[in-house]
Amino acid sequence: MTMASRKADASAGRQGRSGLLSGLRYCLTVVLLLAGQSLHAATRIDIILSAHTPYYDELAEALKARVSAQDPAARVQVTLARNLDASAISSDRLLVAIGTSATELALRQFPDNRLLSLFVTESAWLNMTADQPVHLDQRAAIFINQPLERFMVLATLLKPDMKILSTALGPVSRQHKPMLEKLAAHHNLTLVAEEIDEHTNPLVKLTPLINRSDLFLAIPDQGIFNRAIARWALYLSYKRKIPVLGFSRSYTQAGALASLLTSPQDVSRQAGEWLERYINQDDEALWQAFEPHYFTLELNLYVARALDIPITSEEAVYQQLVQRLDKDKTP
Amino acid sequence: MQPGRLKLPLLQGLSACFALLAGIQANAENVFFTESDLLGDIPSVSAVSGFEQRLELAPASVTIIDRELIAMSGAQNFVDIFRLVPGFQSYHVNNNRYGISYHGIGREFPNQMEVMVDGRSVYVSIFSTVNWGTLGIELADIDHIEIIRGSNAAAQGSNAFMGSVNIVTRKPVQDSGLTLRSTLGDLHTRNASLSYSDRIGAMDYRASLGYQHNNGFPAVPEGPIEDGRELFNGNVSSTYTPNLRDTLQLHLGYARDRLGWGDGSSPEDYSPSLFSSHFQSASWTRSLDRNNELELRLYHNHFQARNFVPLGPFYTQLGLDAATAAFLTAVTPTPQPVINLVSAMTGLGSSDALALIGALNLEVSSGFGNMKSERYDAELKHSFTLTPTLRGAWGVGSRHESFSAAHPYGFNADVDEDYQRLFAHSEWQVTGWLTLNGGAMVEKTFVGTLTSPRVSANIALNPRHFLRFGYARGNRAPSLLEANENSIASVNGLIFDILRRSDPNLQEEKLESFEVAYLFRAADPDLNFDLRLFDEKVTDVIDDLREPNVPPTSLFDSELRRFENNGYWHFSGAEFQLNARLSASTFVRLHYTNTDMDSRQLRSRLPVPVVMDRDDRMARHNAGLLIGQRLDEAWSVSLFTYYQSGLRWEDGKDTESFTRVDAQLAYDFSVANSAGRVKLVAQNIGSNYAEFSPQNQFETRLFLVAEITFP
């Protein structure tokens, strides 16, 4: 319990929340847990993994521990998707699918079960559930891709004098163009965007795009698009001393100034909170798709120095970003 | 063999592979993206296993020397650059001939390390080494250098026996406009280069031209030596990206290097030599889907070397004076008593004695003559990600190599060979803390099929601390020269001296290597530390065996040298490198190597076997400390100190330990849209020291370097 409290305190500090609120929340959780235990039979949860990867395994272990802490009587089983025995899972169990292929399998083979999908992109989730409009009231997902608003705020934070923001949109991300334009306008920025498909010469499109902008924002799309855009955008932007914002740790390692991403710890934390609610109250509001509540910031200080962008520390930027995001939310 | 012979099977193989992989692409189309797309890797270092890999997950120790580091160090040539790297011996054989090796003995022609430029091998089979002067690129063309410290035969084949180097040049998209550079300084150094980057239509290109002139090491007590250089080089590279999946890259280059060639311990023997080279390289990369990439690389290297040293009339080489020669050749046809006299003097038979008399007045020459080599190479590589934790690369390659040697009084040869290779490497992240690497290269060579495997276990103790346990076996096929050398002195069809011959049963050299490495990474301050403990055993080392010259070929020398598998080397020790960016304006790089060498070599077999060691042929210690400090927006200074313990150079002489201090003061400026830099570089502030030979005296050298870019 001490560890859990410490973790909660640390997390709260990172989120800028008060210790008092955390304490109240903890007490409430304990009360609800005791009440819940008297109301529910032992909770049975099946965690389905798309594959054994450090990301998935780490998340599964964290969730298992979290559920056990909340409900010692809960029975949690972790199974690899390809090893799943369909006959062994009754329709009253909650399925927690980690990754797209596990989600796909759960939706296909267990349409009557309640499902929480983790580590999926919004794009993949919408695609998978589009074919299964029924039972949406028993489906929940926590997306892995960060909301565009956070990137926009981070961009203005790292480059306050920025006027023009550039981006390349691929076959999936092109649907975000209206949203990006709206967000850019909100932040008094001009958005220049190029749509790039498989038959487009990326260098021909990216060179003028990056040359006329103050910052390049990489928007996630399909793998081929991401790799090609990353490779050329990083070369071109570095030549012009224009920072790049990416969406993964490897983007930052490859030369982006910063990336916003959802780490397994971030997913674990939000999913843990979701499971607490599920175990204790099971309200209707649980059954929807959620944007990632938490995020991880990766900064490349080497690039920052090369681009003459003053950054005191990663933690300081993180705190500023949290504050700015909170401020923007305030009506 | 004609180059065309390798085309058909190669193309068939390529077609089959493309057909196989086309299926992957057909299944790749989705209208959404997944977490795998989001978390997919962005390219980083690829030289270790052939696919992109983070350094802490790689199966070998890697040093990356980037453009900024090269500029900060004040390096003027490749010798200076490799003194930044632990485990390397980097030296001037002559001022403009370099020897660079990793854990090898200090030879004139170090032969156990592969060097590539953008993945194109520049190892020269004529000399069984790399000719650094004719790479066809300028230092300013380099973006970064990926250096694999430890055997990389598993990934790059035979020549990467002890290590490998990949020089990655600037992509055309990385630069724009015109850049001019000039270096003036001691040794009558007059260097100039320009590069221009632009786009024609949808193709980006970069063109570069360079000129270098210097007079080489200073005069010795006996007088000046012919140690200078006049070098021209040029290259053009281009990138074309017709669509999102495909990238085509072309690189063409030429170099012509006229320089002094000689033995530092015999200043009177220096002679001018001419080296030239050209290359053509093309690569096509296709992303099949987010998990699969295909790369086809084709290249051709041509290398030519010319060196003739006039010796005057042949009789002078026999120790005869002009009068005696005139007497012996006065009457034609040669009278029998004269033949008998010469026969008695030399031990030759009558007909050979007659041939000798006929050659007495010929103007003869020594030197290595006219040598040429060609290499055609094709490689197809498939990089893949099977699961989020399992990825790798495999590929096939084919190479055709030839060399010819022509000398009217020396070595003549015309040799060619074909090689095929198959390689595969994988990285498996077993758990969050354990990653296993495994891979091997199988090469079909003229000494048989050679297999070089490598495995490693990489352990992440936490996000900052990593351990690696590695094991590698390497095999190195003899170079074409080593397998076919027949250096002789012949006149009028008569062989009068045999200098060096290859053992007809020459086999591959073998390496077994164990290593333990520790890596530390920190982001703030930006710091990385890399320690490698190594134990490397090399058996069947190809080296000279001295044996008596068989009469009647003993007019000049009583012994010949034979290339044989007769050596054993054992290297053990430790090396580390530390990079620390202590603040936005301060950078420190420190490296140190301690190598213990235990060796045996059969020096001669007759009259009694003589075994000697080569333990003193490599420096026991070397170390470097580079400190760079930016003073303000315009000014920066750096100081590089390098220490090397004394050693006895193979093919050279004993030299004492030395500490060299280089300093640099740089001023960055901008005028309108143009940016420039002026640097004052002082090398070896302090007393002279000797490189490779006591005659190669490295004095304090001052250079003024200027560079300006017009975008």
Interface residues (C-beta under 8 A of the other chain):
Chain A: A51 H52 T53 P54 Y55 Y56 D57 E58 G99 T100 F119 V120 T121 S123 A124 L126 N127 I144 N145 P171 V172 I196 D197 E198 H199 T200 N201 P202 L203 V204 T207 P220 D221 Q222 G223 I224 F225 N226 R227 A228 A230 R231 W232 L234 Y235 L236 Y238 K239 G246 F247 S248 S250 Y251 Q253 A254 L299 L301 Y302 R305 S313 E314
Chain B: A28 N30 V31 F32 F33 T34 E35 S36 D37 L38 L39 G40 D41 I42 P43 S44 R54 K171 V173 Q174 D175 S176 R199 A202 D204 T239 T241 P242 N243 L244 R245 S287 D289 R290 N291 T387 P388 T389 Q429 T431 G432 A523 D524 D526 R581 A584
